Amino acid sequence: MSNSHLSALKSRHAHLDEKIANEERRPAPDMAALAQLKKQKLKLKEEMLAVA
């Protein structure tokens, strides 16, 4: 895989991290949404490790 693909994955990972942080800061975080975001983030991390 190319460096641009890895960069795109890192960007998406950072974006998910930001979304998770924003959700966690809410007075009443949506736990189902948080779980889904964290699952997506983990999949991206696994894909990044496979590419690297």
C-alpha positions as CSV (number, residue, x, y, z in Angstrom):
1,M,0.0,0.0,0.0
2,S,1.1,3.5,-0.6
3,N,2.1,6.2,1.8
4,S,-1.0,8.3,0.7
5,H,-3.2,5.4,1.8
6,L,-1.5,5.3,5.2
7,S,-1.9,9.0,5.5
8,A,-5.6,8.8,4.7
9,L,-6.0,6.1,7.3
10,K,-4.2,8.3,9.9
11,S,-6.4,11.2,9.0
12,R,-9.6,9.2,9.4
13,H,-8.2,7.8,12.7
14,A,-7.6,11.3,14.0
15,H,-11.0,12.5,12.9
16,L,-12.6,9.6,14.8
17,D,-10.5,10.4,17.8
18,E,-11.9,13.9,17.7
19,K,-15.5,12.7,17.4
20,I,-15.0,10.4,20.3
21,A,-13.6,13.2,22.5
22,N,-16.4,15.5,21.5
23,E,-19.0,12.9,22.4
24,E,-17.3,12.1,25.7
25,R,-17.4,15.8,26.7
26,R,-21.2,16.0,26.2
27,P,-23.2,16.1,29.5
28,A,-25.0,12.8,28.5
29,P,-22.8,10.9,26.1
30,D,-24.5,8.5,23.7
31,M,-22.8,5.2,24.8
32,A,-24.0,3.3,21.7
33,A,-22.5,6.0,19.5
34,L,-19.3,6.0,21.5
35,A,-19.0,2.2,21.2
36,Q,-19.5,2.3,17.4
37,L,-16.9,5.1,17.0
38,K,-14.4,3.3,19.1
39,K,-15.0,0.1,17.1
40,Q,-14.4,2.0,13.8
41,K,-11.2,3.6,15.3
42,L,-9.9,0.1,16.3
43,K,-10.5,-1.2,12.8
44,L,-8.6,1.7,11.3
45,K,-5.7,1.1,13.7
46,E,-5.6,-2.5,12.8
47,E,-5.6,-1.6,9.1
48,M,-2.8,0.9,9.6
49,L,-0.7,-1.7,11.4
50,A,-1.2,-4.1,8.5
51,V,-0.2,-1.5,6.0
52,A,2.9,-0.3,7.9
